[in-house]
């Protein structure tokens, strides 16, 4: 009985009642502030998405007609006959199939068979070994990523039309298929601190890339602008202490690309 009376006295104490009332008031203020914060965050985030990335100062302004040829490596082969395109050659050798697939996977898809499949694996392995020997960190990444990761890479999954495949939101909320492993690697470093002494970080990733492109059969045939392909990506994270680190790593990556093409015996510009 004494304990019951003490409990009642405790809950009826004027100071406790005042504190509980203040707690209810603070909760109400917090709900209002949280709603205001959400609104402000949405407005500023949408505004920030409209800010473009800075381009390299050497990039010409305008369309493709303003592009400048910087370098040509190797000799372009000259034939005394009309050369066949890669699709015609591949179909003749039965290593590429792109026709008669509308009932299987629609337009802009393809099969690689026999030597065609082996050639793709060989190119991926060759490139990975080359970059691993240069100290790159190998990585595999998720194919499905949230919209915020795409937006952080300058891609708008909700754009119309969009090059990004969006998974059925009724089943999987806010998930899209990556069109490049760059998005997955960027997601790995998203909200992630890297020690200054560990920079630059060089990452290499081989992944399947998914892009909507144009889903018709009117475009030229061939393994261009297809819905799915395999790509080896070089990705770098640099410091910004001197302001030149990013450009220096870009030049390094460009040199590696040239090295890869030259070792394959290809003419390129």
Secondary structure, 3 states (H helix, E strand, C coil): CHHHHHHHHHHCCHHHHHHHHHHHHHHHHHHHHHHHHHHHHHHHHHHHHCCCCCCCCCCCCCCHHHCCCCCCECCCCCCCCCCCCHHHHHHHCCCEECCCCCCCCCCCCCEECCHHHHHHHHHHHHHHHHHHCCCCEECCCCCEECHHHHHHCCCCCCCCCCCCEECCCCCCCCCEECCCHHHHHHHHHCCCCCCHHHCCEEEEEEEEEECCCCCCCCCCCCCCCCCEEEEEEEEEECCCCCCCHHHHHHHHHHHHHHHHHHHCCCCEC
